[in-house]
Amino acid sequence: MILLLPGRSLWAASLASGLKASFSQVEVLEEVEVTDRKQVRTAVEQHRPEAILMGGLDDRALCEVDPDLGFRYNVEAGINAAMAALEFSSIPVLLSSAELFEGSGGPFSEGDEPLAVSEWARQRRQGEIYLQRAASIGLILRSGPLVEYWQNYLQGAGKAQKPLQERQLSPLGAEDFARALKVLLEEKVSGIVHLNGPASPVSETDFFAALGAAERAVEAWSNQAEPRPAKNPTLLADRLQKYSQLEWKGWQEAVKKPLLDSSIRPKIVAQSPAAEAAKVSSEDCSVVEWAQGPGYKASYLELTAGENYRLPSSCQELQLHLHSGKLLLEAGEDDIILKKGKSHRLQAAPDVRLVAIDSCLILLLESSSA
């Protein structure tokens, strides 16, 4: 049985369908807080899995803004999984990325040391090292872009878009990922393994065109705190080549499959006419007055820590009021952190993304007229 603990990783959660196609028993426990050692131990004790799959924190910008949060998800979560795995005779599997190789060059083999420049990449590399120290039987799987992840990302929470870069990628589908994992577990392989099928590398332009996103880029990279992506993060799967029983379908086949419902959309707690909705904001008079004007739409959104959401671009004016938690507001090249009780107003902002640093309850007020 395979236990998937995605935590705050959409990348890890996007593996679920592929895992269920290759393994007879798969448990996906999104509610487990992977940074809580007791919760991880309890989940492993209850299910006694053959392997525990752990993700990290996908959001690079959030790791730069709040490195402590990133460390908990990218490093400590893996240690928690390793400790529980050793206690209950499971294999800890850390889901890593080709994007650790942030320097130029590529393709890269398992023996090449990543040039981790960004906070995110340094944390992910540190997570790999710590897992290997904590559990020699641990498995670290690096792969290129996962088709199902990018389908989810582009549909629900993509940042402001910029032209695609002409770099080479090694894409992978979730079912091929799961087939490779099954072979590696059967052969009792440990350490770092690169997952890459026999297909030649593909340009970033062609990959996103296949996803139906020819005019959309992977990420904005407009924030100066965010490093540039790896130049050519292609992988050499030297260790995997020896297993002739592994059959690949190819990433193009994954693109053809229908996309499952995305879990990245926020929970809408309430949606009502502005005058009625604003009464809960009586402690903030400016919010009440703003909300009671004509033509406004009010919504209450709930985001858990690490989740992100791209706001619709149709409104000419919007205001956010944070009832609880801590929020990173990304709007173009401006990043703003809102804390409990704070508000922020934007005029004609077409690309806005909300990133929950802590669990948040948000009053969102929109107007379609300036």
C-alpha positions in Angstrom: 0.0 0.0 0.0 1.2 3.5 -0.9 0.6 6.4 1.4 0.6 9.9 -0.2 1.0 12.9 2.1 0.9 15.9 -0.2 0.7 18.5 2.5 0.7 21.8 0.7 2.1 20.5 -2.5 -0.2 20.5 -5.6 2.6 18.7 -7.4 2.4 15.8 -5.0 -1.4 15.7 -5.0 -1.4 15.6 -8.8 0.3 12.2 -8.6 -2.8 10.5 -7.1 -4.5 9.3 -10.3 -1.3 7.8 -11.6 -0.5 6.0 -8.4 -4.0 4.5 -8.3 -3.5 3.1 -11.8 -0.4 1.2 -10.8 -0.9 0.2 -7.1 -3.9 -1.7 -5.7 -4.0 0.4 -2.6 -3.3 4.1 -2.4 -4.3 6.4 0.5 -4.2 10.1 -0.1 -4.4 12.0 3.2 -4.5 15.7 2.3 -5.7 16.6 5.8 -2.5 15.4 7.5 -0.3 18.3 8.5 3.1 17.0 7.3 5.1 19.4 9.5 3.5 17.9 12.6 5.5 14.8 13.6 2.7 13.3 15.6 0.2 13.6 12.8 2.6 11.9 10.3 3.4 9.1 12.8 -0.3 8.5 13.5 -1.1 8.3 9.8 1.8 5.8 9.1 0.9 3.7 12.2 -2.7 3.4 11.1 -2.0 2.5 7.5 1.3 0.6 7.7 2.2 1.4 4.1 5.0 -0.1 1.9 6.1 3.4 1.0 5.3 7.0 2.2 5.4 9.7 -0.5 6.1 13.2 0.6 6.0 16.5 -1.3 7.3 19.9 -0.3 6.2 23.5 -0.7 5.8 24.3 -4.5 5.7 28.1 -4.2 9.1 29.6 -4.8 8.0 33.2 -4.0 6.5 32.1 -0.7 9.8 30.3 0.3 11.6 33.6 -0.4 9.1 35.7 1.7 8.8 33.2 4.5 11.8 30.9 4.5 10.8 29.4 7.9 7.6 28.1 6.5 9.4 26.8 3.5 11.9 25.0 5.7 9.2 23.3 7.6 7.6 21.9 4.5 10.7 21.2 2.4 13.0 19.9 5.1 11.3 19.0 8.4 8.3 17.2 6.7 10.7 14.8 5.0 12.5 14.1 8.4 9.1 13.4 10.0 8.3 10.9 7.2 11.7 9.2 7.6 11.3 8.8 11.3 7.8 7.3 11.0 9.0 5.1 8.1 11.8 3.6 10.1 9.6 2.9 13.1 7.0 1.1 11.0 9.2 -0.5 8.3 8.1 1.7 5.4 10.2 3.3 2.7 10.3 7.1 2.8 10.0 8.6 -0.7 10.8 12.2 -1.3 9.4 13.9 -4.4 12.0 16.2 -5.8 12.6 18.2 -9.0 14.9 18.7 -11.9 14.5 22.5 -11.2 17.1 22.1 -8.4 19.7 22.5 -11.2 19.4 26.3 -11.4 22.6 26.8 -13.2 23.2 26.5 -16.9 23.9 23.2 -18.6 22.0 19.9 -18.7 21.2 17.1 -19.1 22.2 16.2 -15.5 22.9 12.8 -14.0 22.2 11.5 -10.5 25.9 12.2 -9.6 25.8 15.9 -10.6 25.5 18.3 -7.6 22.7 20.8 -8.1 23.5 24.5 -8.2 20.8 25.5 -5.8 20.7 29.3 -5.8 17.2 30.2 -4.6 15.8 29.7 -1.1 13.4 27.1 -2.5 16.1 25.1 -4.3 18.4 25.2 -1.3 15.7 24.0 1.0 14.7 21.2 -1.4 18.3 20.1 -1.7 18.7 20.2 2.0 15.6 18.1 2.3 17.3 15.4 0.1 20.5 15.4 2.2 18.6 15.2 5.5 16.4 12.3 4.2 19.5 10.3 3.1 21.1 10.9 6.5 18.0 9.9 8.4 17.1 6.8 6.4 19.6 5.0 4.2 16.7 3.1 2.6 15.0 6.3 1.5 14.3 7.0 -2.1 14.6 10.5 -3.7 12.8 10.8 -7.0 13.7 13.8 -9.2 11.6 14.4 -12.3 10.9 17.1 -14.9 7.5 18.9 -15.2 4.6 16.7 -14.3 1.8 17.0 -16.9 -1.0 16.7 -14.4 0.5 19.3 -12.1 0.8 21.9 -14.9 -2.7 21.2 -16.1 -4.0 22.0 -12.6 -1.7 25.0 -12.2 -2.6 26.6 -15.5 -6.3 26.0 -15.0 -6.6 27.4 -11.5 -3.7 29.4 -10.1 -1.3 30.5 -12.7 0.6 33.8 -12.0 0.8 36.7 -14.4 2.0 35.4 -17.7 5.1 36.2 -19.7 6.5 34.8 -23.0 7.7 31.2 -22.9 11.4 30.6 -22.6 13.2 28.4 -25.2 14.7 25.9 -22.7 14.6 22.2 -22.8 12.5 20.1 -20.4 12.0 16.4 -19.6 8.2 16.1 -19.0 6.6 13.1 -17.3 3.0 11.8 -16.8 1.7 10.6 -13.4 1.2 7.1 -14.6 4.7 6.8 -15.9 5.9 8.2 -12.6 4.0 5.5 -10.7 5.2 2.7 -13.0 8.8 3.7 -12.3 8.2 4.0 -8.6 6.7 0.4 -8.6 9.8 -1.0 -10.3 12.1 0.8 -7.9 10.3 -0.4 -4.8 10.3 -4.0 -6.1 14.0 -3.8 -6.8 14.7 -2.2 -3.4 16.4 0.8 -4.9 17.5 3.7 -2.6 19.1 7.1 -2.9 18.6 9.6 -5.7 17.0 8.4 -9.0 16.1 10.6 -12.0 12.9 9.7 -13.7 12.9 10.3 -17.4 11.4 8.3 -20.2 13.1 7.4 -23.6 11.6 10.4 -25.4 13.9 13.3 -26.4 13.8 16.5 -24.4 11.1 19.0 -25.5 11.2 22.7 -25.7 9.2 24.6 -23.1 7.2 26.2 -25.9 6.2 22.8 -27.4 5.3 21.4 -24.0 2.9 24.2 -23.1 1.5 24.3 -26.5 0.6 20.6 -26.0 -1.2 21.6 -22.8 -3.3 24.1 -24.8 -1.4 27.0 -23.2 0.8 28.3 -26.1 0.2 31.9 -24.9 0.8 31.2 -21.3 4.2 30.9 -19.5 5.2 28.6 -16.7 5.5 31.4 -14.1 5.9 35.1 -14.2 9.4 35.4 -12.7 8.6 39.1 -12.4 9.4 39.3 -8.7 13.0 40.2 -8.1 13.0 37.9 -5.1 12.4 34.9 -7.4 15.4 33.5 -9.2 15.3 32.7 -12.9 14.3 29.1 -13.6 17.0 26.5 -14.5 18.2 27.0 -18.0 17.9 23.4 -19.3 16.7 21.2 -16.5 16.8 17.9 -18.4 17.7 14.7 -16.7 19.7 11.6 -17.5 18.0 8.6 -16.0 21.2 6.4 -15.7 20.0 4.3 -12.8 16.6 3.7 -14.3 17.8 2.5 -17.7 18.9 -0.9 -16.3 15.3 -2.0 -15.6 14.1 -3.3 -19.0 10.7 -4.3 -17.5 9.7 -0.6 -17.3 7.3 0.4 -20.1 6.7 4.1 -20.7 3.5 5.6 -22.2 5.1 9.0 -22.7 4.0 12.4 -21.5 2.0 13.0 -24.6 -0.4 10.3 -23.5 -0.9 12.0 -20.2 -1.9 15.2 -21.9 -4.8 13.4 -23.7 -6.4 12.3 -20.4 -9.2 14.5 -18.9 -8.1 16.7 -16.0 -9.5 15.8 -12.6 -11.0 18.5 -10.4 -8.3 20.7 -9.0 -8.0 21.1 -5.3 -6.3 24.5 -5.4 -9.5 26.6 -5.5 -10.4 28.3 -2.3 -13.4 27.4 -0.3 -16.2 30.0 -0.7 -17.5 30.5 2.8 -20.2 33.0 1.9 -21.3 35.1 -1.1 -24.0 37.7 -0.8 -24.9 41.3 -1.7 -22.3 43.7 -0.4 -24.5 45.6 2.1 -25.5 42.4 3.8 -22.0 40.8 3.7 -20.2 43.8 5.1 -22.0 43.7 8.4 -19.4 41.3 9.7 -16.8 44.0 9.1 -18.3 46.5 11.5 -15.0 46.8 13.3 -13.5 48.3 10.1 -15.7 51.3 9.1 -13.8 52.0 5.9 -14.5 48.4 4.6 -18.2 48.7 5.5 -18.6 52.1 3.7 -16.8 50.8 0.6 -18.8 47.6 0.5 -22.2 49.3 0.7 -21.8 51.3 -2.5 -23.7 50.1 -5.6 -22.4 47.6 -8.0 -20.1 45.7 -5.6 -19.9 42.0 -5.1 -18.7 40.5 -1.8 -17.3 37.1 -1.2 -15.7 35.4 1.7 -12.8 33.1 0.8 -11.0 30.6 3.0 -7.4 29.5 2.1 -5.3 27.1 4.2 -1.6 27.8 4.7 0.4 27.3 1.5 -2.6 27.4 -0.9 -2.8 30.0 -3.6 -5.5 31.5 -5.8 -5.5 33.7 -8.9 -8.3 36.3 -8.8 -10.6 36.8 -11.8 -9.3 39.7 -14.0 -12.8 41.1 -14.9 -13.1 43.6 -12.1 -11.9 47.2 -12.4 -11.5 47.8 -8.7 -11.2 45.4 -5.8 -10.4 45.4 -2.1 -9.3 42.7 0.2 -9.9 42.7 4.0 -8.1 40.0 6.0 -10.2 38.7 8.9 -7.6 36.2 10.0 -4.2 34.8 9.1 -1.4 36.2 7.0 -1.5 36.7 3.2 0.9 37.4 0.4 -0.7 39.5 -2.3 1.0 39.4 -5.7 0.0 42.0 -8.2 2.3 42.5 -11.2 5.7 43.4 -9.8 4.4 44.3 -6.4 4.2 41.9 -3.5 2.3 43.0 -0.4 1.9 41.1 2.9 -1.4 41.6 4.7 -1.9 40.7 8.3 -5.1 40.1 10.3 -7.4 43.2 10.2 -5.6 44.9 7.3 -7.1 45.9 4.0 -5.7 46.7 0.6 -7.4 48.3 -2.5 -6.3 47.8 -6.1 -7.4 49.7 -9.2 -7.6 47.8 -12.5 -5.2 45.0 -11.6 -5.6 42.2 -14.2 -3.2 39.7 -12.6 -3.5 39.2 -8.9 -2.7 36.1 -6.9 -3.3 35.4 -3.2 -0.9 33.2 -1.3 -1.8 32.1 2.2 1.2 32.2 4.5 -1.1 31.2 7.4 -4.7 30.0 7.1 -6.8 33.0 6.0 -10.4 34.2 6.0 -10.7 36.9 3.3 -13.4 39.4 2.5 -13.1 40.1 -1.2 -15.0 43.1 -2.6 -15.2 43.5 -6.4 -16.6 46.2 -8.7 -16.9 46.0 -12.5 -17.1 49.8 -12.8 -14.4 52.2 -11.8 
